Amino acid sequence: MGKALVALSVILSFVFLHGLYGVREGTVAAALCVGMVSKLISPRLKKASGRLLKI
């Protein structure tokens, strides 16, 4: 999802601003890192929430 949003922001930047503005290496790095971190954390959160929600 993060990569798609970065791609969308690049496209919109070219359409409306006629150049690449506001999307730099930090944006791309953040999109990649958020995806990797969420893949690592998601299974652990599902397991923990399953234990917490069982009554």
C-alpha positions in Angstrom: 0.0 0.0 0.0 2.8 2.4 0.8 4.5 1.9 -2.6 1.1 2.6 -4.3 0.7 5.8 -2.4 4.2 7.0 -3.3 3.5 6.2 -7.0 0.2 8.1 -6.7 1.9 11.1 -5.2 4.5 11.1 -8.0 1.8 11.0 -10.7 -0.2 13.7 -9.0 2.9 15.9 -8.6 3.6 15.7 -12.3 0.0 16.3 -13.3 -0.7 19.3 -11.1 2.8 20.8 -10.5 4.4 19.8 -13.8 7.4 18.4 -12.0 8.5 16.2 -9.1 7.9 18.2 -5.9 7.6 16.9 -2.4 8.5 13.4 -3.1 12.1 12.6 -2.3 14.2 9.8 -1.0 12.7 10.0 2.5 9.2 9.4 1.1 10.3 6.3 -0.7 12.4 5.0 2.2 9.5 5.5 4.6 7.1 3.6 2.3 9.5 0.7 2.1 10.3 0.6 5.8 6.7 0.9 6.9 5.8 -2.1 4.8 8.6 -4.2 6.2 8.0 -3.3 9.8 4.2 -4.0 9.5 5.0 -7.4 8.1 7.1 -8.2 11.1 4.7 -6.8 13.7 1.4 -7.9 12.3 1.6 -11.6 13.3 2.6 -10.8 16.8 -0.2 -8.3 17.2 -2.7 -10.8 15.9 -1.5 -13.4 18.4 -1.5 -10.9 21.3 -4.9 -9.5 20.4 -6.3 -13.0 20.2 -5.1 -13.8 23.7 -6.4 -10.4 25.1 -9.8 -10.7 23.6 -10.5 -14.2 24.8 -12.6 -13.9 27.9 
